[in-house]
Amino acid sequence: MSELGGTPHLSSVQAQALRLELQEQLARRSSQLLGLQADASETTGADDSWQELLVSLAAADRAIAELTNALDQLTTGEYGRCAHCERGIPFERLKIRPLARYCIDCQRRNEAA
């Protein structure tokens, strides 16, 4: 496979497909965050919905940070490497879970522990 930004386990076509998916997810999450922020400005905080809104805001903010980090890693060639063994995560797995941090073997080990 050709090398794109130091990510030899992904072809340039695969890397581009993943970049587009990450960008689409980032756009959706950013839009969601804007909506939640608008809801927060209209909520008085007098009921249980305020706590749910805060949790949703934190989750959306965390997702945006993860997606931005993944896009940065794709640019630098660090994207798609297992955080444990550092092997390339197969494209098929990244296509299903673009934010996957572990290869299948390491993921199974983590879940079994």
Secondary structure by P-SEA (a helix, b strand, c coil): cccccccccccaaaaaaaaaaaaaaaaaaaaaaaaaaaaaaacccccaaaaaaaaaaaaaaaaaaaaaaaaaaaaaccccccccccccccaaaaaacccccccaaaaaaaaac
